[in-house]
Amino acid sequence: MAPRTITRAAVAGLAAVALLGSAACGSGFDDSSGDTAQSSGPASLQILIGSSGDAETTAVKEAAAKWASGSGSTATVTPAQDLTQQLGQALAGGTPPDVFYVDAAQFADYASVGALEPYGDKISNSGDFYESLRTTFTYDGKLYCAPKDFSTLALQINTDLWAKAGLTDADMPTTWDQFTTVAQKIKAKGQVPLALGDTRDRIGAFMVQNGGWLTSKDGKQPTADTPENLAALQYVKTMLTTGLAKYPKQLDAGWSGEAFGKGKAVMTIEGNWIKGALQNDFPNVKYKVVALPAGPKGQGTLSFTQCWGVAAKSKYKDQAIKFVEAMTSGEQQMAFAKAFGVMPSRQSAGEQYTSAFPADKPFIDGAAYAQGPVNAPKMDSVLKDLDTGLQGLANGDPKTVLQNFDKNAKAALGGS
């Protein structure tokens, strides 16, 4: 399964979020009772992470140990088996870890019930975080938590198959029209031009490129049913119905990166996580990464990110914030980048990152025009319904898909 698309699928975790909401209504996460008062001096921090693997777990544990040794505190890092479920249950049960990863897809659910400490602007030079990431973790006007890293979407091109289709570097598409043209040339050579993920986490980029998105900037109003979004989905539908793009399941693949790695498509649209996946599973594939083609309204991509959440009920908020300060320094973010492939959330580290990983520059550059996930609580079922509509886009009506989203979202947001 594609990275950055599976965390929100844990049913048990979502049940825990619902429980969290009901618990918050009764006792309130915002109360400042004595048992949650901040404590100065040494702390025993509990840190829960959703690790991508041994490399990430080791790197975070080493960084935590380094911070602890210099602070006189202890920091115990636990990699979750299922972060959404475990975190939701811990928050609902009133015994949360002090610090934990919060995925952008769940952030608003946690912030809306007061489970998170809104500490973001206490981090040194918090304005150095990319603006799109700051926006993602802002709720009711407050920056709640520091973005720990991020990913964006870009276009991957199999250079051997590209050349086989008679194309050169001069043909790299920078607009929708050019994208269509090269796709038609590839198809004429008997190849599948594009493997495209069948959810809003990929197709949504086309909406952004045409000046649209699913919700208003403050996350309080649905904005799917617009001419901009309709034109974007009509463009994608045309690509699908003419065979210029195919969903992974049409290519007998679990996700677009697999289809691309197997050579079943010349191009795909994925995030920088595809680098590790290809190195592990398809090390012989030669490919190039370029920016997504601009739409009629300009460049656009999607960003995926997590933040370092601090529990509103933590007894060690001051120390927890100092821990996050250390984890989000430019130096530490570059250490994480080299250890397990993430991109620094600080703009000041961008040039250092692209010097170390020049092939990833299109991903970093995308931060300037990236759209984060829908930033509103109680939207999970609404978004799943949208994905169902997008999965049937080739034979469906784009207008109906957008109207359904607005109707469902209005009901969900109205009850938030």
Number of C-alpha atoms within 10 A of each C-alpha: 11 16 16 17 14 9 17 18 12 14 12 15 20 21 15 22 24 17 17 24 23 14 17 20 12 8 10 14 25 15 12 12 9 8 9 17 15 15 13 11 10 13 19 16 23 18 25 23 22 21 18 11 10 11 14 20 18 16 18 23 17 13 18 21 17 14 19 19 11 9 15 12 16 18 23 14 22 17 20 17 11 15 22 25 20 17 24 24 22 14 25 21 13 17 13 23 22 23 27 25 24 27 23 24 23 24 27 25 23 20 24 17 20 21 27 24 20 21 19 25 15 16 17 12 10 19 13 14 21 20 17 17 28 24 18 30 28 20 19 11 9 15 21 25 30 30 29 25 22 22 24 25 30 26 20 24 22 20 19 14 21 23 13 14 20 12 16 11 10 6 13 17 20 15 17 16 14 15 20 18 14 20 24 18 17 25 19 13 13 9 21 22 30 30 28 25 24 22 18 22 19 18 20 23 27 29 28 26 28 22 19 24 23 24 20 14 15 15 19 17 16 23 20 24 22 15 13 19 25 21 18 23 25 16 16 21 22 15 19 18 13 12 16 26 25 25 20 22 15 11 18 12 18 15 20 29 30 24 25 29 24 15 17 21 29 27 29 26 24 28 26 23 18 20 19 13 16 19 12 10 12 17 12 10 16 13 19 13 24 20 23 26 22 22 21 17 13 13 22 28 29 28 25 23 24 25 27 27 33 30 26 25 26 26 20 24 24 17 22 26 23 16 22 24 18 18 21 26 20 19 14 17 22 22 18 23 19 16 15 18 18 21 26 29 31 25 18 14 18 19 13 15 21 17 11 14 14 12 14 20 18 19 27 24 15 21 24 15 18 25 25 22 24 24 23 26 21 21 22 19 13 19 18 16 16 20 19 15 23 25 16 14 20 19 12 13 16 24 17 13 22 22 17 18 24 21 14 18 26 17 15 18 16 10 9 13
